[in-house]
Amino acid sequence: MNLIKQVAIILGFWFAGELLSYITKIPIPGSILGMLLIVLALEFKIIKPTRVKLVANFLLNNMAMFFIPAGVGIMCHFKILKQEWLPISVAIVISALLVLTVVGKLMERKND
């Protein structure tokens, strides 16, 4: 029963994010908003990490399976990738460096 509650909490935040995205019409996917909502709920101690720990660990340990549909989707659009490889590559490199920098700075700040 504990697992069902944990899944329900995570799905509830996902649904809340989807609903927020739909109502506000902001150009951010509902799944991202749901993630932000659950992070805020954990940060402000609205929910305890132990209430979602088992399911969250399962999802993190099996994260690779979530990339399979994205990989298949990319293969379906190989013609576009072939034509636009340079701007796509530049965007990937810049965004990766930006993410690494921001996460590094946040971790430095957290450890101070």
N, C-alpha and C positions, 0 to 999 in steps of 0.2 A: 504494500500500500504506500510505503514511503516513496518508492520510485514514481508511482503515479502522481503523487503530489508534486514532486520535483519537476516532472515533465509538464504538469499543468502550470506551474509557476513560470517556467521558461516559455511555454507556448502562450501564456497570458500576456507576457511582456511583448512577445512577437506580435500578437494580435493587437495590442494597444499601440504599438508602433505603426502597424498597417492602418489602423483606424485614424491615428493622428496624421499620417501622410495623406490619407484620403480626404479627411475633413479640411486640413489646412492647405492642400494642393501645393505643398512645398516640394521642390524637385529632389527630395532625398528619399531613397527607398524605405519602405516601412520596416524592413528587417534591420536596417541600420539604426533607425529611430528606436526600435525595440531593444537593440543592444545598448544604445545610449541610456535608455530608461532603466534597464536592469543594472547597468554600471552605476548610475546615480542612486538607485535604490540600495545597492550594496555599499556604496561609499557613504551614504547618509544613514546607514544602518536601519533602513526601513525593513529589509529582509536580511537575515543572517546568512553568511556563506554556507554554513552547514545545511541549510534548507535546500540547496541546489547542488551540493558538492558531488554526489555520486553521478548524477546525470551529466553535469558539466565535465567531469573527468572522463566519462565515457565518450562524450562528443569530442573532446580534445584528443583523446587517444585514437579516435577513428576519423580524424579530420580529413585524411586523404580521400576518403570516399566522397566527400563533398566537392572535390575538384574534378571528379570524373565527368559530370555533366558539362562543366565549363570547358574542359578539354575537348569533348566531343563537339560542343558548339563552335569552338575555334576551328576545328578541322572542317566543319561545314562551310566556313567562310574563308577558305584558303586562298581563293582568288583575290579577295580584298587584301589579305595579309601580304600577298605577293606584290601587289601594286603599291601598298602604303607601308612597306616595311620600315623605311627610315623614320617617319614621324612616330610610328608606333614604338620603335626601339628607343628613340629619344625620350618619349613620354614614360616608358617603363624605367629607364635609367634614372631620370630626374625624380620620378615619384618614389622610387626605391631609396635613393639617397635622401630625399626629404623625410621619408618615414623613419629611416635609420637615425637621422639627425634629431628629429623631434623625440623619438623614443629614448635615445641616448641622453638628451637634455633632461627629459622628464625623470629618468632613472637617477641621474646625478642629483637633481633637485630633491627627489624623494629620500635619497640616502644622506642628505645633509642634515 
